Amino acid sequence: MTFIEKLTAAWQKNNSLLCVGLDPAIGRFPVHLQGKPDAIYAFCKGIVDATADLVCAFKPQIAYFAAEKAEDQLEAICAYIHEQYPGIPVLLDGKRGDIGATATQYAREAFERFNADAVTLSPYMGFDSIEPYFEYPDRGTILLVRTSNPGGSDLQALDVLVDGKAVPLYQHVARLVAQKWNSHGQCGLVVGATYPAEIAAVRQIVGDMPLLVPGIGAQGGDIQATVTAGKTTAGTGMMINSSRAILYAGEKEGENYAAFSREAAIKTRDAINQYR
């Protein structure tokens, strides 16, 4: 099953556009996990088990694991999701961007070591930095277009000349991906919830291509504006990510933390579904 097929099935089965980001910050873990050698895996497993029936994808952020020398625990949680919840795609959030032989190694890391269904990439080094990932034709490549952080405007919103016409750079990248780069049909785009007008513009350019949308929850993106701008005619087409607001909903609740994360996930999923 390809990434797109798996994602489409998850949208339907769980009636959800919610993606839960796995950004495990050890300092915010419950006391009973502090100091355990497998604390990151145990924490993430609790979140996964509590929310797997509520999501369309899980998105582990590699930096949170690598900074703690816990890549083995990232491998373990990716394997756990595949084994226990095989219908839920795993999106490795690495935002890789490099060329040639180095990109080939990053693709091996994402798709062979971590067995991710898709990986986030930066497209700003051009097509040859993306092409090695297409050697895995069933896996997804999710390209940064309009990111949710304020500094994204420093470059992504600048106008560039394309065929003699000035267009915002993020729109040019979206059109490149949709019309020229998506040869294996497994591409998606990252567009932040903090910019709903840009979500709508990208949707108009790329048709039904899936959008990974960070920025609701802790970053303050508006759910109604996000869904209205980005949904397809089928009411799907989006992976709306929430990380901290769900992961740490039970931060002060000790061993019962995952139950509070589940409540937060239900609330977020239902809020999204109001506007589909």
C-alpha positions in Angstrom: 0.0 0.0 0.0 1.4 3.4 -0.9 1.6 6.4 1.4 -1.4 8.1 -0.3 -3.5 4.9 -0.2 -2.7 4.4 3.5 -3.5 8.1 4.3 -6.8 8.0 2.3 -7.8 4.8 4.2 -7.0 6.4 7.6 -9.0 9.5 6.8 -12.0 7.3 6.1 -11.6 4.7 8.8 -11.0 7.1 11.7 -13.1 10.0 10.3 -10.2 12.3 11.2 -7.9 14.8 9.7 -5.9 15.1 12.9 -2.2 14.3 12.9 -0.5 13.9 16.3 3.1 15.1 16.4 5.5 13.1 18.6 7.8 15.8 20.0 9.0 14.2 23.2 10.6 16.8 25.5 12.0 14.8 28.5 11.7 17.8 30.9 7.9 17.6 30.5 7.5 13.9 31.1 5.5 12.6 34.1 7.6 11.9 37.2 7.3 8.1 36.9 9.1 8.2 33.5 11.9 10.5 34.6 15.3 8.8 34.5 14.1 5.6 32.8 16.4 4.5 29.9 13.5 4.0 27.6 11.5 7.0 28.8 11.0 8.5 25.3 9.7 5.3 23.9 7.4 4.7 26.9 6.0 8.2 26.7 5.3 8.1 23.0 3.8 4.6 23.3 1.4 5.9 25.8 0.4 8.8 23.5 0.1 6.4 20.5 -2.1 3.9 22.3 -4.4 6.6 23.6 -4.9 8.4 20.3 -4.5 5.8 17.5 -8.2 5.6 16.7 -8.5 9.3 16.5 -5.8 10.3 14.0 -5.0 10.0 10.3 -1.2 10.0 11.0 1.6 10.2 13.6 4.5 12.6 13.0 7.6 11.9 15.1 10.1 14.8 15.0 13.6 13.4 14.6 15.4 16.2 16.4 13.7 15.4 19.8 15.0 11.9 19.6 18.5 12.6 18.1 19.2 15.4 20.7 18.8 12.7 23.5 20.8 10.1 21.5 17.5 8.2 21.3 17.4 7.2 17.6 16.9 3.6 18.8 13.8 4.6 20.6 12.6 6.4 17.4 13.1 3.2 15.5 11.2 1.3 18.2 8.2 3.7 18.2 8.0 3.6 14.4 8.1 -0.2 14.5 5.4 -0.2 17.2 3.0 1.9 15.3 3.5 -0.2 12.2 2.9 -3.4 14.2 0.0 -2.4 16.4 -1.7 0.2 14.2 -0.7 -0.7 10.6 -3.3 1.5 9.0 -1.8 4.7 10.4 0.9 6.4 8.4 4.1 7.4 10.1 5.5 10.8 8.9 9.1 11.4 9.8 9.6 15.1 10.4 13.2 15.7 9.4 13.0 18.6 7.0 16.0 17.2 5.2 17.5 19.1 2.3 20.7 18.1 0.5 21.9 16.9 -2.9 23.2 13.8 -4.6 24.8 11.1 -2.5 23.9 12.8 0.8 20.2 13.0 -0.1 20.4 9.3 -1.0 21.6 8.5 2.6 18.9 10.7 4.1 16.3 8.7 2.1 17.8 5.4 3.3 17.6 6.8 6.9 13.9 7.7 6.6 12.6 4.8 4.6 15.0 1.9 5.6 16.2 2.6 9.1 13.0 4.2 10.4 10.6 2.7 7.9 8.6 5.9 7.6 5.7 6.1 5.2 6.6 9.7 4.4 9.3 12.3 5.2 9.3 16.1 5.3 11.8 17.8 3.0 13.0 21.2 2.1 12.7 21.8 -1.6 14.9 24.9 -1.7 17.9 23.1 -3.2 15.9 22.1 -6.2 14.7 18.9 -7.8 18.0 16.9 -7.6 17.8 17.2 -3.8 14.3 15.5 -3.8 14.8 12.9 -6.6 16.7 10.3 -4.5 13.5 9.9 -2.3 11.6 8.8 -5.4 13.7 5.6 -5.5 11.1 4.5 -2.9 8.0 4.8 -5.1 5.5 3.8 -2.4 6.7 6.4 0.1 5.7 10.0 0.5 7.7 13.2 0.2 6.1 16.2 2.0 7.7 19.4 0.9 7.9 22.7 2.8 6.0 25.4 1.0 4.7 27.9 3.5 5.8 27.2 7.0 3.9 28.2 10.1 6.7 30.2 11.8 6.8 34.0 11.4 10.3 33.9 9.9 8.9 31.9 7.0 7.9 35.2 5.4 11.5 36.3 5.1 11.9 34.1 2.0 8.7 32.2 1.2 6.5 35.2 0.7 9.0 37.1 -1.6 7.9 37.6 -5.2 10.0 35.8 -7.9 9.8 36.2 -11.6 8.4 33.2 -13.4 7.9 33.5 -17.1 8.0 37.2 -16.8 5.3 37.3 -14.0 5.9 38.0 -10.3 4.5 35.3 -8.0 5.2 34.5 -4.3 8.0 32.0 -4.0 5.8 29.5 -2.0 3.3 29.5 -4.8 6.0 28.8 -7.4 7.3 25.9 -5.3 3.7 24.5 -4.9 3.2 24.7 -8.7 6.6 23.0 -9.4 5.7 20.1 -7.1 2.2 19.6 -8.4 3.0 20.0 -12.1 6.6 18.7 -12.6 8.0 16.9 -9.6 5.2 14.7 -8.5 6.1 11.9 -10.9 5.3 9.1 -8.5 2.1 10.6 -7.2 3.1 10.5 -3.5 4.0 14.1 -2.8 2.4 16.4 -0.2 3.0 19.9 0.9 3.5 21.7 4.2 1.5 24.8 4.7 1.1 26.4 8.1 -2.3 26.9 9.8 -1.1 30.4 10.8 -1.6 31.5 7.1 -5.1 30.4 6.0 -5.1 32.6 2.9 -2.0 30.9 1.8 -3.5 27.5 2.4 -6.4 28.4 0.2 -4.0 29.7 -2.5 -2.0 26.5 -2.4 -5.1 24.3 -2.5 -6.2 26.1 -5.7 -2.8 25.4 -7.3 -2.4 21.7 -6.3 -5.9 20.3 -6.5 -6.3 17.3 -4.1 -2.7 16.9 -3.1 -2.5 16.3 0.6 -1.4 19.1 2.9 0.4 18.7 6.2 -0.8 21.7 8.2 1.1 22.5 11.5 0.3 25.5 13.6 -2.9 24.8 15.5 -2.9 24.4 19.2 0.3 25.9 20.8 1.0 28.0 17.7 -2.4 29.5 17.7 -3.7 28.7 14.2 -7.5 28.9 13.8 -9.1 25.5 13.2 -12.2 26.8 11.3 -10.1 29.0 9.0 -7.6 26.2 8.4 -10.2 23.6 7.5 -12.3 25.9 5.3 -9.2 27.0 3.4 -7.6 23.6 2.9 -10.2 20.8 2.7 -10.9 19.1 -0.6 -14.3 18.7 -2.1 -14.4 15.3 -0.4 -13.8 17.0 3.0 -10.3 15.4 3.3 -6.9 16.3 1.9 -5.3 17.5 5.1 -3.2 16.2 8.0 -3.7 18.9 10.6 -1.0 18.5 13.1 -1.1 19.2 16.8 1.9 18.3 19.0 2.4 20.0 22.4 -1.3 20.8 23.0 -2.0 17.1 22.9 1.2 15.5 24.2 1.3 17.6 27.4 -2.4 18.0 28.1 -1.8 15.8 31.1 1.6 17.2 32.0 0.7 17.5 35.7 -1.4 14.4 35.9 1.3 11.8 36.5 0.7 8.3 35.3 -2.7 9.2 33.9 -1.1 11.6 31.4 -2.2 9.7 28.3 -5.9 9.9 29.2 -5.7 13.7 29.2 -3.9 13.5 25.8 -6.8 11.4 24.5 -9.4 14.0 25.7 -7.4 16.7 24.0 -7.2 14.7 20.8 -10.9 14.0 20.8 -11.7 17.7 21.3 -9.3 18.7 18.5 -10.6 16.0 16.1 -14.2 17.0 16.7 -13.4 20.7 16.3 -11.9 19.9 12.9 -14.8 17.8 11.9 -17.3 20.6 12.5 -16.0 22.4 9.4 -15.4 19.5 7.0 
